[in-house]
Amino acid sequence: MSDDLFYRIALTMIPGVGGITAKKLIAVFGSPQAVFEAPKSKLENVLNANVKHLDKNNILRQAEKEIAFVNANSIRTLFYTDNDYPYKLNQCEDAPAVIFVKGTANLNNPKIISIVGTRNASNYGLSLCKKFVAELVEKGYKPLIVSGLAYGIDICAHTAALSNGLDTIAVMGTPLNKIYPAPHENIARQIEKQGALISEFVTGITIAPSNFVSRNRIIAGLADVTVVVESAKKGGALLTANIANSYNRDVMAFPGRVGDERSQGCNNLIKTNKAALLESVEDLEYQMNWSTKPKSVQKQIEFVNLTEPEQDILNFLKNKESESVDSISLETGISLPELSAFLLNMEFSDIVTTLPGNRYAVKRV
């Protein structure tokens, strides 16, 4: 058993410690193990809470049980410092310190779309969802489709992805040992083979409605764009859209009929400029500046005097239609603050251009 894994899981089991606090503790003490070796008085200073009754030994015993479950069920445990932790999610301040993954999906797929909507979906909404996913494949895209395994639009998005040969991720509001809702267990097992199930929750937790609210930030944080298919005036889909906006991620929504209760949320997102209008894959391509047709790169840029990091950026972007800042940073290893400065200089030099969705592309002819 890895000591690192043991203490990483244990860290998430401390009452009141979420992703932000876990990272704060590690910044102060240096490692998850050091957190448990620290005296309670020092923990109390960092947490600003009374930890007199914190039972470290009991937490460590529970962590042992969790590791046994993880190992017995071939579950990947990703810590926020791991290279294969989802890069886009890791850019979100409140991302979980640990996520549990069952499946083989590439969580750093260059194109990730979250699709959310009402549990009480209409035939119109279900038809829109299926058609949208099918058209993505027809256009030559192979995005990772993310949703929450719930009734209605969520399960429609998953099944549409599976039937069109796309990987799909179900972000759970429960631990991985309990599929909810139970009627979706068969779909969940298919997702394990063609995608992944993801949860931030350990097996011993009490399942509560707040867990499903919490998982919405993961749905929003994993994706380049969140698509809302149908939503009433209030609901989890709108919460996910608002979270995506707070992360400066793109949000798009299908419009609905005036007065239709299941379209009020989408129409309001569009009306208040919290979501771009979505009627077809072409709208998504325009908003995200996606295309499957590469264009020629201007030959003269080869002769521009570039610094080594700028040349790395150019080499990465040459054969791409466009890429997000996050993807460029991940590929080149250049930190986001430094990358912004390099991209600005390259833009002034007429080498790259900025596009909607905080994306960049080489100037093309």
Phi, psi and omega in degrees: 000130180286128177298322179302310181298318181304309183283332176297314179294318180300322181302320182287347182269353178291126181305131177084001181259108174258196184300315182296313182291322179301316180292325177295317179298317180293323178298325182279314189261344174102329181197160176301321180297319180297330177299317181284339178272348181286146176295151183300330181297322179287323176299319182298323180294322182283318184279345185053041181211157178283117181247020183303325183263010178293120182261090183298319183296320179295319178299318180294324176295319178294325178296322176300316179297321181294319179295323177298318178295315181300313182292322182289338185244017176053048181260132174278136177245112185252123177264152189296345177268355180286146181297328183264008170297138183306119186297315182297318179296324184291346177281352181267126187304323185262020178298148179298146176291327180228137169233147179255130187232126174241108184141182188241008184300146173280105184287354175247032173308136183296340177230116181231128181239125171267131179240122183225166179172186185292149173288332182263061187286146175274167175300326177298313181296317179297320179296318177301314183298311181297316182295319181299313181294317179298320181292329176301315180291319178301328180280353178097008179272150174230060182287159170274126182260126183245137172202192191244011175068008181282173175297163173081231186296322182304304184292330176296318179297317179297312183292325177295319177297312181300315184289341178257012175078018179262145171290147179220146180246130172255115178270119190268147171263010181228167172294167184287352177271001180220111179275130177224132357285150185305322179299347181264012183298319180298319177295320180300321180292326175292322180296324177303324183274336183229058183144227180192151167261137181231139174213150173261000190259137175279161190293337185271002185286159172277126181283126185220157178304328181296335179294325181286329174292317182298321184292342180299330180291332177287319177302316180289320186287334181288335196257157169285324184214140174255126180252123177258120184272307177216141177201139173286184184298328177229154177154171183297328181296319179293323177298316179298318178298317179295322177295316178301318176300320181294335177272004184061035174261156180288145175231136176227151183218140173282132177284160178227181181292142176299131179089348178283120184303324183280000178245355184301319182295314179297312181299323180288323176300316181292315183298326183263013178061029175266352176210145174277150180292133180234118176238343182199171177298330178301323177295320177296316179302317181294313183296319184263355183057044177265149173198150176261002182252103179292146177250165182284147179265140178302130183290330186294341181291343178296335187260003178286138179282102183251151170288167181299315178297322179294323177294322177298318179297314181298317180300322180290321186277343188310309186258019178251148174291313174191161178216151177285161177301320180300315181294320179297316179297317181297317184287319186270342183077013179270131181297154183301317179298317179293320181300318180301320180292317179297316181296322178297316179296320180291330177289318177296330180274005177065033179261318178237164177228147178269145187229166177303149180084019180056046181244158181230151178215156174288141175299129185236161178251000000 
